[in-house]
């Protein structure tokens, strides 16, 4: 595999921060420490880095921490300048104990400490906290904890993952954000539905203003959400908030777990995600009636991709990249060839003319919203 670049990696501002992230970032779910060997993982990471990828994402639940261990070994072996890359760590489910789940102060702090140990790092650049509805935690506790970790120097920025737009709004009103001192009725930058209906389900206008006056905390800088051709619901809730409040957005699963590559059209290929042990839930989704209904759409997308001289995977990733408020698209890869194909989606962007985008919209249905993260 040649390291010769066929494209120039674009970099985008991460919301209101000064951090510039590669338009495509590398995730480690399913692959690192699980599906592929550590040797292959290192080849993939090195190739990505040489092609301009500067952000690597991992999570405590990926292989029960194995992905973080593998990524840590790679970073140590390569000895890249720490200032030249970005590490994003997500706190989600750290183990079977109830104290290892949810977003308590205990779990967030211990989860990050464990991640730093596995990664063999002194700090991470981005700390993401994942909301699980079955483990409710006070928003104030989450914001205070993330502020504490940033002030300790263990993280530079923090963000949310799988939070609703309403929950993100609560964070903005409980932190040191310019918007916090503006009465909700005067906030014209967001939809009235978000501010006068959804937000009231959690706190009243008076409570929000009271909280804002009491706390002087660091607001979230970004959100990480699932976004692909079959999962566009979050656009209705996040897009306006992102553009008006300058919230960074990292989007994941652009290929819907591999469905949008077209490889599942004729069955389950060997060594694919759906063929792996422990991926029963994903396999059920692939084989479900809803996904069989997606098959016709995928076949049409494969045909369209062929016409504009790219693969269906490249078309799907480029479709995500063309969204102006997306800071970075998170991809995964099991081989260097697969990674190269996905990275070259950048070259497909100029081919997404208005006519092509219109055709894609005609193929897709508005109620396709099943998630795959």
N, C-alpha and C positions, 0 to 999 in steps of 0.2 A: 504494500500500500504506500503510494507516494504521499509525502507531506506537502506537496505543492498545492498552494491555495488556488481554488477556482473561483473564489469570491472574497470580498472584504467584509468581515464581520461588522455589522453596525452596532453601535452602543447607544443606549437610551437612558435618560435620566429616570431614576427611581422615585417617582412622585416628587414631593417637596424636598427630598434630601439632595445632597451634593454627590451622591453615589451614582456612578454610571455602570450599568450592567449590560452584558452582551444580550443581543436580541433573542438569542437561543441559549438556554442554560442546560446543564446536565443533571438529571436526577438519578438516583441510585435504587429506587424501589424495584423489587422483584429480581433485578440483575445482580448488583454488587452483594457479595456474601451469600448469595442464594442460587440464582440460575446459572451464573458463570463463574469460572475460576478466578482467583485473585490475579493471576497473570493476565488473563483477558481483560479484566477490569482495569488493570494498570495501562494496558495498551489503549483502551478506549479513552481513559482520562487524559493520557498524554496526547493522543491525537486531537481530542477536543481542545485542550489547552493550546496546542500549536496552531489550531485553526481560529483561535481568538475567543473561545468560550472562557469567560472569567468567573462564572458562578457555578458552584456545585451544591446541590440540595440533598439533604439526607434527613432521616427521622429515626427516633428511638425504636419505633415499631417495625422498621424494615429489617426483616430477618431477626427480630428480637435484639437489635443492636449490631448484628453482623455487618450490615452495610456501613455503619460508622467505623467499625474496626478496619474494614477493608480500605475505605477511603483514607483513614488515618495512616495506614501503612504506605499507601501510594504517596501521600503528601510528604511523608518522612523520607521515602526512597528518592523521590524526585528533587527534594530540597529546593523547590521553587521559592522565590522571594515571597514572604508572607504578604507583602503589600501588593502583590500582583494578582491575587485571586480572592474571591469572595466565598465564604462558607455560610450556607443557610441551613439551620437546624430547626426541625419541627418537633414540638412537644405534643405527644398524642396519647398513646397507651404504652406505658413503660414496663408493664408486667401484669400478672394476674391479680395482685393484691389491690384492694379498693383504694389504698393510698397511692398506688402507682398509676391511677387513672384520674381523669378530670383535671381541672385547672386550679387546684389548691396551691397556696404559696409553697407548701412542702413539696408537692410534685414538680412544679415548675423549676424551683431552685435545684432540687436533687436531680431532676431530669437533665438539666443543663450541665450540672457538675459531672454526671455520668457520661454525657455526650463528649464533653471536653476530654475526659480521661480516655475514652475509646478513640477519639480523633487525634489524641496526643497534641492538643493545641491549648494555648493559654486563653484564647477567646474565640468567639464566632462573630461574624459580621452581622448576621441577621438571625434573630430568634423569633420563630413563629409559634403561636399557641393555637391549638386545634380545639374547637368547641364540639363537645359531645353532649347532645340534649339530655341524655340519661344521667349525666354527672353535672348538674347545675352548680355554678360557683358565682359568688358576687363579682360583678364587673370591677368594682373598686379594688378588690383584692388582686385581681389579675393585673390591672394597670399599675398598682403600687408595686407588685412583685417585679414586673418587667422594668419599671423605672429603677428599682433597687439594683437589678442585675446590670443595667447599663451604667449606673453610677459606680458599680464595683469594677467596671471595665471588662466584664465577661461577655458582653455583647455590645454592638454599636447601635443597632436599630432593632425594633421589634415590630411584629405585625400579627395579623390574624389569619386564620385558615378555617374555612367552613363556618364563618359567622354570617349572620344575616346583616343586611344594611342597617336595620334598626339597632342591632347590637353594636355595630361599628359606630353609629351615631352616639350611642351612650358613652363609648370610650372618648369620643371627641369632646363631649360635654363634661367628662370627669377628669380631663387632662388639661395641660397648659396649652390650649389651642386658641388662636384668635377668635374662632367662632363661638367660644364658650360664653363670651360676654354679650352676645347678640341675642335679644329675645327671639324665641322660635318664630313668633308671628312675623318677624321682620326678615327671616332668612329666606330670601328669594332665590338663593342659589340652588336650592333643592326642591324637589316636587312637593306640592302641598300634601299629597297622600303620605309621603314619608314622614313629614314633620308634624302634621296635625292628626294623623290617624295611627299609623304603625307605631310611632314613637310614644304615643300616649298609653300604649299597652304596657309600657314599662315604667315610665315616670311622667309626672305632669310637668307643665312648663315651669311652674314655680320650683319644683323639686330639682329640675335640671339646672336652673340658674343658681340655686342654693349650693348644689354639689360643685358647680364650676367655681364658685367663689371660695369654697373651702379648700379645694385641692390645687396643688401646683405640681402636676405630674407630667411625664413625657408621653405624648400621644403616639398611637400606632402610626407607622410610616407607610405601611403597605398591607395588602391582602393577597392571599394565595387562594385561587378558586379554580375549580374544574371548568374548562371551556373547550368545546369542540363543536363540530357541526350538528351533533345530536344533543348537545347540552348548551343551550343559549339562554336559559331562563335568567341567569345571574345578570345578564345585560340590563334587564329591566330595573334591577335593584341597585347595581353598582356603578353603571356607566356614568350617570349624572353626578353622583357623589365623587367619583374618581376625577372627573374632568374639572368640576367646580372647586373641590377641596384639595385637588392635586395629590390624591392618594395613589401610591404606586400599586401596580397590579402584576403579579406573576401568575400565569395561567398554566395549569397542568393537564395531562392526559389529552393532548391534541389529537391523538389517533384513536380515542375512545378505547383504550386498552388493546389496540391493534386491529379493531374492527374496520377502521377506515383505511387500512392498508389493502383490504380486499382478500387477505390471506385466509379468512374463515369462510369464504363463500362456498367452498367445496369440501368442507369438513374441518377437522382439527389437525393442523400440521404438527409433526413431531417437534419437540423443543420449543413450541410456542407457549405463551403464558397460560393459555387454557389447558395445556397438556400437563402442566406442572402439578406436583403434589401440593396440596394445601390451597389450591385455587378453585375449589369446588363452587364457591359462590360466583366467581367470575365465569366459570364454565356454564353454570346455570343461566346466567344472563346471555351468554353467547348463543345458547341453544333455545332461549325462550321465544315465545310467539312474537313478542315485540321486536326482538332482534331479527327474526326471520322476515318480518315486515320491512326492516331496514335493508334487507338484502337487495331488493330492487333498486333502492336509492344508491347503495354502494356500487352496484353494477353500472349505473348511469354515471356515477362519479369517476369510476375507473375508465369508462369510455371517454369522458370529458378530459381527464388527465392525459390520456393517450393523444388526444387531438392537439393539446397544447404542449406536447412533448415533455411530459414529466410523469412521475409515478403518482398513484393515488395518495400515498403517504405524503409526498412533497406538496401536493395540492392542498391536503388537509392542514398541514403545518403552515403553509404560506397563507391560507385563509385566516388562520389565527393571527399571524404576524401582521397582516394588513390592518388589523384593528388599531386605530391610533392611540387609544388609551392603555394598551397593553405594554408593560415595561419589558417583559421577557417571557418567552414561551419555554416551558420546561419539557424536555424530551428525555427518553431513555433509549438504551441500545444494548443489544446482546453481542454484537460483533462490530468490528471497526467499519466493515462495509455498510452495515446498517446505519451506523452513526454518520458516515460520509453522505449517504443518501439523504438522511434527514437534515443534515446541516446545509446541504445544497438547495434546500427549500428556499433559501434566501434568493437564489437566482430565479426562482419562479415568480417572485413578487411582481416584476414588471409585466408579466403575462396575464395578471389578473385584471383585465380590462373591465369596464362597466358591463359589457356584454357577457363576459365570463361570469362575473359575480351575479348578474341577473339570472343566468342559467342555473347557477348553484342554488340560488334562492328558490327557483321553480322546482328543483329536485327535492329540496329539504321541506319538511313539514313543520309547522310552528309548534306542534305539541310534542316534538321529540325532545324529551328532557330527562331521560334516565341517566344517572351518573355512573362513573366507572372508577373514581379514585378510591 
